[in-house]
């Protein structure tokens, strides 16, 4: 999953959970959570973001 796709999914998830004008869609929320929590999704984002300094 690309960084842009990951970001898009997080934005949609945020909207579904926090926008009072959007009806709750539990199936879609769980699907998005499953997508963004996969190890390859996290790896794609880590690869695009600088690592924090250690120490």
Secondary structure, DSSP 4 states (H G I P E B T S, - for coil): --HHHHHHHHHHHHHHHH-TTSPP-HHHHHHHHHHHTSHHHHHHHHHHSPPPPP-
